[in-house]
Amino acid sequence: MITSSEPWRLRIRATTNDGAPSEVLGTAFVVAPGVALTCAHVVEGRVRCWAEAPGGWGSGQVCSTRYAVPGWSPGRYDGTDVAVVDVPESWPAAPLGPSAPPRPETPLDALGFPEQYSAADDRGQRTRVQVIGPDETGKLIQVNGLPGFDGQIQRGYSGGPVVDVTSGRVVGMVSTADMDKRLRISWIIPLATLAEAWPPLADLLPEQIRVDPEFVEAVAALNNGAYARALERFNTLVNMYPREVDVYYYRVLAALGGRRPGGYRYEVIRAMENLLQIGIQIEPGRTSNHLRALWALIIEDYYEIRGIPTDRSRLRGLQAALSGVGSDRAREIINHVPAVECPTWQGLSRNQGI
């Protein structure tokens, strides 16, 4: 069922000669004020359709439609199977993810209107799939049905958004499914491919994490001392920005919860160290110096002060990054990690003139 929090999911229907809605053609989703996307094969041969958000808000209406790629022809499943539907500007847009494709095994949510649901049935059919990987063209992504979910992607799902279950962001659009329903195999068009077909979409995707509203809200929660909420959001953001080093840095800051590292169990400390190591491996240059400083502080407070043996050469290498930590990062670390006796904390404080 489409909930009131998903008014951007649309059902596409044909229209009669007098403009009344008729049979269900497929699905669509709003991406910007006045614009929804669906599959070209959903509105094949039509210049108008009926768009509505069943079970949600308002009423549907006749909308004009056009192929995103002029000259598209049926049977092409190369990422060009995209159409634009002109909808009212007041209809809210879907929360979009970045252009990076979802990683293998990511669970995705899909909703469609198969043949067994009448045009008057607002419920639709929801199912869940998981990412397998790109097809041979690199333009589509194969997804397989998840065990335990009876529904499956089929006719009536085409043009619908697929949503990352963890983040709640749209990461692509349902395109086609294998003819053998027993296999429960289907393909989606990822956002990057959709943006190739309809270029204005590229400007709507949150490519820079620092302007992503969810990231901004997570940092604000951290700075307000709401560490659990911040950690939950940063753990979600890593699915959308797996190559962004600051996600790993902030996950550790939030996980510390405003406490000293020395107060945590060894297993927790090792998990934090692993996260920082992943971030540094992604960006081994100076731009990850704040991760090194945070790691050095964790080692000092958990191992050094407590007399637990540790790799001294590794610690010295991490401490060497202190001079390259900017004032904003230094202030963040000393504010959230009150290990005042530690050399790294004191060095970061000097960076702040404290």
C-alpha positions in Angstrom: 0.0 0.0 0.0 1.2 3.5 -0.7 1.4 5.5 2.5 0.9 9.2 3.1 4.7 9.5 3.4 5.1 8.3 -0.2 2.9 10.7 -2.2 5.6 10.8 -4.9 4.8 7.3 -6.0 2.4 7.5 -8.9 0.1 5.1 -10.8 0.0 5.6 -14.5 -3.3 4.8 -16.4 -4.5 5.2 -19.9 -7.1 7.8 -20.8 -10.3 7.5 -22.8 -11.1 9.9 -25.6 -13.0 12.2 -23.2 -10.0 12.2 -20.7 -11.3 9.8 -18.1 -8.9 7.3 -16.6 -9.0 3.7 -17.8 -6.6 0.7 -17.5 -3.5 0.7 -15.5 -0.3 1.0 -17.5 2.4 1.1 -14.9 4.1 3.2 -12.2 6.0 6.5 -12.0 7.6 8.8 -9.4 8.0 12.5 -9.1 11.6 13.7 -9.2 11.2 17.5 -9.3 8.3 20.1 -9.2 6.2 19.4 -12.3 8.2 16.3 -13.5 7.8 12.6 -13.0 9.7 9.8 -14.7 8.4 6.4 -15.9 9.5 3.9 -18.5 9.0 4.7 -22.2 7.3 1.4 -22.8 4.7 2.3 -20.1 3.4 5.2 -22.2 4.5 3.8 -25.6 2.7 5.5 -28.4 0.9 8.0 -26.1 1.2 11.8 -25.7 -0.9 11.9 -22.6 -1.8 9.6 -19.6 -3.6 9.7 -16.3 -1.3 10.1 -13.3 -2.4 9.7 -9.7 -1.1 8.9 -6.3 -3.5 6.2 -5.0 -4.2 6.0 -1.4 -2.3 9.2 -0.7 -3.3 12.8 -1.4 -5.3 14.7 -4.0 -6.8 13.3 -7.2 -5.3 12.3 -10.5 -5.4 14.2 -13.7 -4.5 14.0 -17.4 -0.8 14.7 -18.0 1.3 15.1 -21.1 4.1 12.6 -21.6 7.1 12.2 -24.0 10.1 10.0 -24.4 13.2 11.2 -22.7 15.4 10.0 -25.5 13.9 11.0 -28.9 13.6 8.1 -31.2 13.3 5.4 -28.5 11.8 2.2 -29.9 10.2 -0.8 -28.1 12.5 -3.6 -27.1 15.4 -1.4 -26.1 16.5 -2.2 -22.6 19.8 -0.2 -22.7 18.8 2.5 -20.2 17.0 4.6 -22.8 13.6 3.2 -21.8 12.7 6.5 -20.0 9.8 8.9 -20.4 8.9 12.2 -18.8 5.4 12.9 -17.4 4.4 16.5 -16.8 2.6 16.6 -13.5 1.4 19.5 -11.3 4.2 21.4 -9.7 2.6 21.1 -6.3 3.1 17.3 -6.2 6.0 16.5 -3.9 9.2 15.0 -5.2 10.8 11.7 -4.1 13.9 11.6 -1.9 16.7 10.8 -4.3 19.9 9.1 -3.6 23.3 9.9 -5.2 24.3 8.7 -8.6 26.5 5.9 -7.2 24.7 2.6 -7.8 23.5 0.6 -4.8 26.0 -2.1 -3.7 25.5 -5.8 -4.2 23.1 -7.4 -1.6 21.5 -4.0 -0.8 17.8 -4.6 -0.1 15.4 -2.5 -2.2 11.7 -1.9 -1.9 9.4 -1.8 -4.9 5.7 -1.3 -5.4 3.6 -1.9 -8.5 0.1 -2.5 -9.8 0.0 -6.0 -11.4 -3.0 -7.2 -13.5 -4.7 -8.8 -10.5 -5.3 -5.4 -9.0 -8.1 -3.4 -10.6 -7.9 0.2 -11.6 -9.9 1.1 -8.5 -7.7 -0.8 -6.1 -5.4 1.6 -4.3 -3.3 -1.0 -2.5 -0.9 -2.0 -5.1 1.6 -4.8 -4.4 4.8 -4.3 -2.5 7.8 -6.5 -2.7 11.5 -6.6 -1.8 14.5 -7.4 -3.9 18.2 -7.3 -3.5 21.0 -6.0 -5.7 23.0 -8.6 -7.7 25.1 -6.4 -9.9 25.2 -4.6 -13.3 24.2 -6.3 -16.5 26.6 -6.8 -19.4 25.9 -3.2 -20.8 26.6 -1.6 -17.4 23.5 0.5 -17.9 21.1 -1.7 -15.9 21.3 -3.5 -12.6 20.0 -7.0 -12.0 17.9 -7.5 -8.8 16.5 -10.7 -7.5 13.5 -11.3 -5.3 14.3 -11.8 -1.6 13.1 -14.9 0.1 10.1 -14.4 2.4 8.5 -11.8 0.2 5.6 -13.2 -1.9 5.3 -10.4 -4.4 7.5 -10.1 -7.3 8.4 -7.5 -10.0 6.2 -8.1 -13.0 4.0 -6.2 -15.4 2.6 -3.2 -13.6 5.8 -2.4 -11.7 7.5 -0.8 -14.7 8.5 2.8 -14.2 8.2 2.6 -10.5 10.9 3.8 -8.1 13.1 1.3 -6.2 14.0 2.5 -2.7 17.0 1.6 -0.6 15.4 0.0 2.5 18.0 1.4 4.8 18.2 5.0 3.6 14.7 5.5 2.3 16.2 7.0 -0.9 15.2 6.2 -4.4 18.1 4.6 -6.2 16.6 3.6 -9.5 13.5 2.7 -11.6 12.0 -0.7 -12.4 12.6 -1.5 -16.1 11.9 -5.1 -17.0 11.6 -8.6 -15.6 12.6 -12.1 -16.8 9.8 -13.8 -18.7 10.1 -16.9 -16.4 8.5 -15.6 -13.2 9.8 -18.5 -11.2 13.3 -17.0 -11.4 12.2 -13.7 -9.8 14.9 -11.9 -11.7 14.4 -8.3 -12.9 16.4 -5.2 -13.9 16.3 -1.6 -12.7 17.7 1.5 -14.3 20.0 3.2 -11.8 19.9 6.9 -11.2 23.2 7.6 -13.2 21.7 5.9 -16.3 18.4 7.8 -15.8 20.4 11.0 -15.7 22.0 10.1 -19.1 18.6 9.7 -20.6 17.1 12.8 -18.9 20.1 15.1 -18.1 18.3 17.5 -15.7 18.1 14.7 -13.2 21.9 15.0 -12.6 21.4 18.3 -11.0 18.9 16.9 -8.5 21.1 14.2 -7.1 23.0 14.9 -3.8 26.5 14.2 -5.1 28.3 16.2 -2.5 27.7 14.8 1.0 28.2 18.1 2.7 25.1 19.5 1.0 23.0 16.4 1.5 20.2 17.3 3.9 20.5 14.0 5.8 24.2 14.6 6.4 23.6 18.2 7.5 21.0 16.9 10.0 23.3 14.1 11.2 26.1 16.6 12.0 23.7 18.9 13.8 22.5 16.0 15.9 26.1 15.2 16.8 26.9 18.7 17.8 23.7 18.9 19.9 24.8 15.8 21.8 22.2 13.5 20.2 24.8 10.8 19.5 22.5 7.9 19.1 20.5 9.7 16.5 23.6 11.0 14.7 25.1 7.5 14.6 21.9 6.0 13.1 22.0 8.6 10.3 25.7 8.2 9.6 25.3 4.4 9.5 22.6 5.0 6.8 24.7 7.5 4.9 27.5 5.0 4.4 25.2 3.0 2.0 24.9 6.1 -0.2 28.5 7.4 0.2 30.7 4.4 0.6 33.7 6.2 -0.7 33.3 9.3 1.4 35.9 9.4 4.2 34.0 11.7 6.5 31.2 9.1 6.9 33.7 6.8 8.6 35.1 9.7 10.7 31.7 10.8 11.9 30.5 7.3 12.6 33.4 6.9 15.1 32.8 10.3 16.7 29.1 9.5 17.1 29.8 6.0 18.4 32.1 7.4 21.1 29.0 9.3 22.3 31.0 12.1 24.0 32.9 9.7 26.1 36.6 8.8 26.4 37.7 5.8 24.3 39.2 4.2 27.5 35.7 3.5 28.8 34.8 1.1 26.0 35.3 -2.6 25.5 38.1 -3.9 23.3 35.7 -5.2 20.7 34.1 -1.7 20.3 37.5 0.0 20.1 38.6 -2.5 17.4 35.4 -1.8 15.4 36.2 2.0 15.6 39.8 1.4 14.5 38.6 -0.6 11.5 36.3 2.1 10.4 39.0 4.7 10.5 41.4 2.4 8.7 38.8 1.9 5.9 38.5 5.7 5.6 42.2 6.2 5.4 42.6 3.5 2.8 39.9 5.2 0.6 41.8 8.5 0.8 45.4 8.0 1.9 46.5 11.6 1.4 46.4 14.6 3.7 42.6 15.0 3.4 42.3 12.1 5.9 44.6 13.5 8.5 41.7 14.1 10.9 40.9 10.4 10.8 44.6 9.7 11.7 44.4 12.2 14.6 41.2 10.6 15.9 42.7 7.2 15.7 45.9 8.3 17.5 43.7 9.7 20.3 41.8 6.4 20.6 45.1 4.5 20.8 46.5 6.8 23.4 43.4 6.8 25.7 42.6 3.1 25.4 46.0 1.5 25.2 48.8 3.9 26.2 47.3 5.4 29.4 46.1 2.0 30.6 49.5 0.4 30.0 48.2 -2.0 27.3 50.9 -2.9 24.7 50.3 -1.3 21.3 52.2 -0.7 18.0 54.3 2.3 18.8 55.5 2.9 15.3 51.9 2.9 14.0 51.0 5.4 16.7 53.9 7.7 15.8 52.8 7.6 12.2 49.3 8.6 13.2 50.5 11.4 15.5 52.6 12.8 12.7 49.4 13.9 11.0 48.5 16.3 13.8 50.0 19.4 12.1 47.9 18.7 9.1 44.5 18.8 10.9 42.5 21.9 10.2 41.1 24.0 13.0 37.5 23.0 12.4 38.4 19.3 12.6 40.6 19.8 15.6 37.8 21.6 17.4 35.4 18.8 16.6 37.6 16.1 18.0 38.5 17.9 21.3 34.9 18.8 21.8 33.5 15.3 21.4 36.4 13.2 22.8 37.3 14.6 26.3 40.7 12.7 26.7 42.5 15.8 27.9 45.6 14.0 29.3 46.4 12.5 25.9 49.2 14.1 23.8 47.1 14.1 20.7 44.2 15.9 22.5 46.7 18.5 23.8 48.2 18.9 20.3 44.8 19.5 18.8 44.1 22.0 21.5 47.2 23.9 20.6 46.0 24.0 17.0 43.0 25.8 18.5 45.1 28.2 20.5 43.7 26.6 23.8 
